[in-house]
């Protein structure tokens, strides 16, 4: 590669600053997996349709297979490896394990990152396509199975664990409410 096709970037991945020289055409997923060593995010379809590569960028869900690494310059990237701050499982991860929100596990990292981002979006009061019309300033409606299914619709589980994933997300949401 020539210097014209490379950029020096800084990514903050799971709280650690990573300085990298990357080809401008490389995806965030490939840089996370191949250069930084965070292999939790999976390459499923490589077209942004399955959600297996979902990570959080500045707290928002993104499919990392369609995000250029240079576009993430200076952002805070959270992968599945960074969801729990103390080294143990987060309440969301615990719920997935306890309620069998996984089968083969391939999509689980993307499901977990998407669920974490979705719970934050709901807590901020952001509506989904199935959210009932709310008056201005009204709090977000309580999460139910329909809300969770809609908000998680960008993440596919080919094994069919969706009912357990929905239960796990609802349990984690209830635990977050109690903690507030």
N, C-alpha and C positions, 0 to 999 in steps of 0.2 A: 504494500500500500504506500502511496505517496503521502506526504504531509497534508496535501489538499483534501484527502479523504478521511483523515483522522482528527479527533478532537481530544483534548485533555479535559476530563470531567471529574466532578466530585459528587459521589452519591452517599447519602447517609442511609445505610442499610441496617435496620434493627438497632439503631443507636450508635453505629460505628461508621466513621467517615472513611470512605474508600476512594482514593485517587486513582484514576484509570486513564489509559490512553486507548480509545476505542475507535473502530471503524464507524463512520457516521451512519452506516446502513445497518448496524447490528441492533437487534432488539434488546429490550430490557431483560426479557426472559433469558436469552442466551448469555448476556453479561452476568446476570445473577447466578446462573447455573455453572457456566464454564469458567468465568474469570474470578468470581467472588466465592464460589463453592456452596452457595445456598441452593441445594437441589430439591428442596421441598416443592417448589412450584414446578408443575409438570407441563410438558409440551403434549397437548392432546391433539387438537385439530390443526394448529398453526394458522387458523383463519379467524380467531376471535369468536368462535361459535359455541365452544363447549364450556369455557370458564375454568378449565383445569389450571390455567396459568395465572389466575386472579391474584393480585397483590394489592396492597393499599399504598397509594402515593399521596402523601399529605392527608392521609385519612380517608381518601376516596378510592372506591374500587376501580381498578383498571385491569384490562386483559394485557398482560405483559408481552404476549407474542405479537401484538400489534403496536406496541409503544416503543419508539426508538429510544435507546439508552441516552442519547444526547438530549432528548426532550425531557428527561428526568433529572438533568443537571441541577444540583442544589436542592433537590426535594428530599423529603423523608420517606423512604421506602420501607414498608413493613411486609415481610414475608411470613409464612406460617411459622418459621423458626422464631420469629420475634413476637408472636402473639402473647406469650406469657413472659412477664418481666422477671419473675423470680426463679426461673428454671424448671418449675413444675408446670402442670397443665393449667390453663386458664379455665374458668367456669364453663366457657363455651366448649372447649376441648373435652372437659370432663363429661359434659352432657352428651357429646357425640359418642364417646366411648360407652357410657352407661346405657344409653338408649339405642345402641347399634346404628348410629347415623353413618355407617360406612359398611361396605362389604369388601370389595377388593382393595379399596383405599386409594386408588389412583386419583380420583377427583377430590378427595378429602381436603388436601391443602387449599385448593381453590374454593371449595365449599366453605371452609372455616374462615378464610380471609373475606369472602363475600358476605358471610353471615356477620362477621365483626363490623364490616363497613355498613351493612344494612341496618344493624341495630343502632349504630351511631346516627345514621340518616333518620331513622324513626325517632330517636330521642331528640333530634333537632326539629322535629315536626314536619319533615319533608314528606309529602304525600306520594302514594304510588298510583298506578292506573286503576286500582280497585278501591282506593280510599274514598269514602263518602264525602260529599261536598261539606266543607266545614266553614263556619263563619270566621271572618278575620280575627286573628289573635287566639283562636280556640286551640287547646292542646291537641297533640296528635292522638288519634283514636288508639284504643288498646289494640295490640297486635293479636290477630287471630290467624288461623291456618290459611285463609284465603290471602291475607296480606303477606304472610311469609312466602307462600308459593309464588305470588306475583313478584315480590321483591327478589327472590332467589331464582327467577326463571332463566337467567342467563347462565346458570350453572347446571350442567347435565350430569346425571349419574346413570351410567349405562347398566349398572347392576340393579337398579330399581329401589334404592334405599331412600327415595324422596320422602315417604311418610315418616320414617325415623328421623330424617334430617329436620323436617318441619317440627316434630316433637322436641328435638334437642334445641332448636333455635328458640322455640316458645319457652322452654324451661329456662334457658339462659337469660332470656328477656325478663322473665318473672324474677329471677335471682338478682338481676341488675336493678329492677324496681325496688325490691326489698332493701338493697344496699344503699339506695339514695336517701 
